[in-house]
Amino acid sequence: MFPLPKPLNSYYLSGCCDGVGTKLKIAFLLDRHDTVGIDLVAMNVNDLICTGAKPLFFLDYFACGKLDVDLAEKVILGIQKGCAESNCALLGGETAEMPGFYKEGEYDLAGFALGLLNKKSLLKKERIKQGDCLLGIPSSGLHSNGYSLVRKVFSEDELKKYGEELIAPTKIYVKKILSLLNKSFGKSVKGIAHVTGGGWYENILRVFPKGFGIQIKKGSWKIQEIFERIQSQGNISDQEMFRTFNMGIGLILVVSKEQASKVMDFLGNAVLLGEVKKGKEEVRFT
C-alpha cells in the first residue's frame, strides 16, 4: 500500500506482482496458450481486492528464446480477457527475446497490477473478533498453484488425460467482491484471503491480528475430484494437500456473524467454512 500525497492523501495505491508458475509446463505440454494470460491477471487482481482496492491497470512481461508471434498473440489475448473480466486496463508490457535461455516453444510470464483504495474503505484486521464467520467462495480448480507437485504425481499421459481440468483458468473474483464491498452489509467484511501458494495454513492467517486462529469444519464444501485424484495417486497427507492447493476454495472472507447470511445470499455460491477463535494462531480442522 502506498499513501498518495496531498491533495489525494485520502487514497492508497495498492500494487502487486505475480506469475503463473509451473502451470506453464501444462500449457506447453497441451499446446494450449489461450488461458494462461487469464491466470496471470487473476493472480494479481485477486490479491489486490484482498485490501479492498479497485484494480486500475495491468502490465505484463513475456520472455522467450525466440518470439513466436502466433503463440504470443494467444497469450496476450488471454491477458486482455482477464483484464476485461476485472475492469482493469491493459496499459502495456515488455516482450523479451533471450536466445539460449529458454527452450524452443517455451516462455515465462510475470504480471503487475495497480489498484486504488479510499483509506476509509481499507479492510482492517483489528476489527476481527471471536465468533466472526469464515465464508469460502469456490475455486475453478487448481488455479495457478501446486503444479510442480502435480507433475511429480501424474505421468505425461495422465497430465494430458486430465488436461482440461489442469489448464482451467483461475477464477477472477474482482467484480463480485467490489460490488459486495459497496453494499451496506458489505461493511461487515473484515478481511479477505486469496488462497494461493502456502495454501490454507499461511495465506489465511495473514488476515488475522495476533491472538486469533480459525476453526474450519471439514466437509462444509465440495472438494473437486481432481484434488482427490492427486492425493490418492501421490499418497499425500491432508496437511500437505491443504498446504499446497486451494482444495476447492479460492477466496475466503471474514464476516461478522450478524451479516453472514446476507453476504452469502448476495454472493450466491459462498459456503460457511467455520469461525474465528481467540487463542492459538493456527488453522484447525474439525
C-alpha positions in Angstrom: 0.0 0.0 0.0 1.4 3.4 -1.0 -0.2 6.6 0.6 -0.7 9.3 -2.0 0.4 12.8 -1.2 -1.9 15.8 -1.0 -4.4 16.6 -2.4 -5.1 12.8 -2.9 -4.0 11.8 0.6 -7.3 10.2 1.3 -6.3 7.4 -1.0 -3.8 4.5 -1.2 -2.3 3.0 -4.3 -2.1 -0.8 -3.9 0.3 -2.8 -6.1 1.3 -6.4 -6.6 3.1 -8.7 -8.9 2.9 -12.4 -9.6 3.4 -15.1 -12.3 1.7 -18.3 -13.4 4.5 -20.6 -12.2 4.9 -24.2 -13.5 1.3 -24.3 -14.8 3.0 -23.1 -17.9 4.5 -26.6 -18.3 1.0 -27.9 -18.7 0.3 -25.2 -21.4 3.5 -26.3 -23.2 2.5 -30.0 -23.0 -1.0 -29.4 -24.2 0.0 -26.6 -26.7 -2.7 -24.5 -25.1 -1.8 -20.9 -24.6 -5.2 -19.1 -24.6 -5.9 -19.3 -20.8 -2.6 -18.7 -19.0 -2.9 -14.9 -19.7 -6.2 -15.0 -17.7 -4.3 -16.8 -14.9 -1.6 -14.1 -14.9 -4.2 -11.3 -14.4 -6.2 -13.3 -11.9 -3.2 -14.0 -9.6 -2.6 -10.3 -9.4 -6.1 -8.7 -9.2 -7.4 -11.3 -6.8 -4.6 -10.2 -4.4 -5.5 -6.5 -4.9 -9.1 -7.0 -3.8 -7.9 -8.5 -0.5 -7.2 -4.9 0.6 -10.5 -3.7 -0.9 -8.7 -1.9 -3.7 -10.2 -1.4 -7.2 -7.8 -2.6 -10.0 -6.8 0.3 -12.3 -4.3 -1.1 -14.7 -2.1 -4.1 -15.6 1.4 -4.6 -17.1 2.8 -7.9 -18.4 6.2 -9.3 -19.0 6.6 -12.0 -21.7 10.0 -13.7 -22.1 11.1 -16.3 -24.6 14.1 -17.6 -26.5 12.7 -16.6 -29.9 9.4 -14.9 -30.4 6.6 -17.0 -31.9 4.1 -14.2 -32.8 1.1 -16.5 -33.1 1.7 -18.1 -29.7 2.4 -14.8 -28.1 -0.8 -13.4 -29.5 -2.8 -16.2 -27.9 -1.2 -15.4 -24.5 -1.8 -11.7 -24.9 -5.5 -12.3 -25.8 -5.8 -14.2 -22.6 -4.4 -11.3 -20.7 -6.8 -8.9 -22.4 -9.7 -11.2 -21.4 -8.5 -11.3 -17.8 -8.3 -7.5 -17.7 -11.8 -7.2 -19.2 -13.2 -9.6 -16.5 -11.7 -7.4 -13.8 -12.4 -4.0 -15.3 -8.6 -3.4 -15.4 -6.9 -1.6 -18.3 -4.0 -3.4 -20.0 -1.6 -0.4 -20.0 1.3 -2.1 -21.7 4.1 -4.6 -21.2 7.5 -5.9 -22.2 8.4 -8.7 -24.6 11.9 -10.1 -24.2 13.8 -12.4 -26.5 16.7 -14.2 -24.8 18.2 -16.8 -27.2 19.6 -19.9 -25.4 17.9 -19.1 -22.2 14.5 -20.7 -22.9 13.8 -24.0 -24.7 12.1 -23.7 -28.1 8.4 -23.2 -27.7 8.7 -22.2 -24.0 8.3 -18.8 -22.3 7.8 -17.2 -18.9 5.2 -14.7 -17.7 5.0 -12.1 -15.0 2.4 -9.5 -14.3 2.0 -6.3 -12.3 -1.3 -4.7 -11.2 -2.0 -1.3 -9.6 -5.2 -0.5 -7.7 -6.8 2.4 -5.9 -8.4 2.4 -2.4 -10.0 5.1 -0.3 -8.4 4.9 3.1 -11.8 4.8 4.8 -12.5 1.5 2.9 -9.3 -0.3 3.9 -10.1 -3.7 5.4 -8.6 -3.6 8.9 -7.7 -6.9 10.7 -8.2 -5.1 14.1 -11.9 -5.3 13.6 -11.9 -9.1 13.6 -13.2 -10.8 16.8 -14.1 -14.2 18.1 -17.2 -15.7 16.5 -16.8 -14.0 13.2 -17.7 -16.3 10.3 -15.4 -17.6 7.6 -17.1 -17.7 4.1 -15.5 -19.5 1.2 -16.0 -18.8 -2.5 -15.4 -21.9 -4.7 -12.3 -22.0 -7.0 -12.4 -23.2 -10.6 -9.9 -25.9 -9.8 -6.2 -25.7 -9.0 -6.0 -22.1 -10.2 -2.2 -21.5 -10.5 -0.6 -23.3 -7.6 0.7 -26.8 -6.9 1.7 -27.7 -10.4 5.3 -28.9 -9.5 3.7 -31.5 -7.2 1.0 -32.4 -9.9 3.8 -33.0 -12.4 5.5 -35.4 -10.0 2.3 -37.3 -9.2 1.0 -37.7 -12.8 2.7 -39.2 -15.8 2.8 -37.2 -19.1 -0.1 -39.3 -20.4 -2.1 -38.6 -17.3 -1.4 -34.9 -17.5 -2.8 -35.0 -21.0 -5.8 -37.0 -19.8 -6.7 -34.5 -17.1 -5.5 -31.6 -19.2 -8.8 -29.7 -19.4 -9.1 -29.6 -15.6 -5.4 -28.7 -15.1 -5.4 -25.9 -17.6 -8.7 -24.4 -16.5 -8.1 -20.7 -15.8 -8.0 -19.1 -12.4 -11.3 -17.6 -11.4 -11.4 -13.8 -11.2 -13.4 -12.5 -8.2 -13.0 -8.8 -8.7 -16.4 -7.6 -9.9 -18.4 -9.6 -7.3 -16.2 -8.7 -4.4 -16.1 -5.0 -5.2 -19.9 -5.0 -5.7 -20.3 -6.6 -2.2 -18.0 -4.1 -0.5 -20.2 -1.3 -1.9 -23.3 -2.7 -0.3 -24.4 -1.6 3.2 -24.0 -5.1 4.6 -20.6 -5.3 2.8 -19.2 -3.2 5.6 -19.4 -6.4 7.7 -16.5 -7.9 5.6 -13.4 -7.5 7.8 -10.8 -9.5 5.9 -10.2 -11.3 2.6 -7.7 -14.0 1.9 -6.7 -15.2 -1.6 -5.9 -18.9 -1.2 -2.7 -19.4 -3.3 0.9 -20.6 -2.6 1.1 -21.5 1.1 -2.4 -22.8 0.9 -4.7 -22.7 3.9 -2.0 -22.5 6.6 -0.2 -19.3 5.6 -2.5 -17.2 3.4 -5.4 -17.1 5.7 -3.6 -16.3 8.9 -2.1 -13.2 7.4 -5.6 -11.7 7.6 -5.8 -12.0 11.4 -4.4 -10.0 14.2 -2.2 -11.7 16.8 -4.1 -13.9 19.3 -6.6 -15.3 16.9 -6.9 -18.5 15.0 -9.6 -20.2 12.9 -11.6 -23.4 13.1 -12.7 -25.0 9.8 -15.4 -27.6 9.5 -14.3 -30.4 7.2 -17.0 -31.4 4.7 -18.6 -27.9 4.7 -17.7 -27.6 1.0 -17.3 -29.8 -2.1 -13.7 -30.6 -3.0 -13.3 -31.2 -6.7 -12.5 -34.7 -7.8 -9.1 -33.6 -9.3 -7.8 -32.9 -5.8 -8.9 -36.4 -4.7 -7.1 -37.9 -7.6 -3.9 -36.1 -6.9 -4.0 -37.0 -3.2 -4.8 -40.7 -3.8 -2.2 -41.2 -6.5 0.5 -39.3 -4.8 -0.3 -40.7 -1.3 -0.3 -37.2 0.0 -1.3 -36.3 3.5 -4.3 -34.0 4.2 -1.9 -31.4 5.7 0.3 -31.3 2.6 -2.7 -31.0 0.3 -4.1 -28.0 2.3 -0.6 -26.5 2.4 -0.1 -26.8 -1.4 -3.6 -26.4 -3.0 -6.7 -24.3 -2.6 -8.7 -27.5 -2.2 -11.7 -26.0 -4.0 -11.9 -22.7 -2.2 -10.3 -19.7 -4.0 -11.2 -16.8 -1.7 -12.1 -16.6 2.0 -13.9 -13.8 3.6 -14.1 -12.9 7.3 -17.6 -11.6 8.0 -19.5 -10.6 11.2 -21.8 -13.3 12.3 -24.8 -11.0 12.2 -24.4 -10.2 8.5 -23.0 -13.6 7.2 -26.3 -14.8 5.8 -26.9 -11.6 3.8 -23.4 -11.8 2.4 -23.9 -15.4 1.4 -27.2 -14.6 -0.2 -25.5 -11.9 -2.2 -22.6 -14.0 -3.3 -24.8 -16.9 -4.3 -22.2 -19.6 -4.2 -20.4 -19.0 -0.9 -20.3 -21.6 1.9 -19.9 -21.3 5.6 -16.4 -22.8 6.4 -16.1 -22.1 10.1 -15.4 -19.3 12.6 -12.8 -17.2 14.3 -11.4 -18.4 17.6 -9.4 -16.4 20.2 -6.2 -18.0 21.3 -3.6 -20.0 19.4 -2.7 -18.6 16.0 -3.5 -21.7 13.9 -5.8 -23.1 11.3 -7.6 -26.1 12.9 -9.8 -28.6 11.0 -12.6 -30.4 12.9 
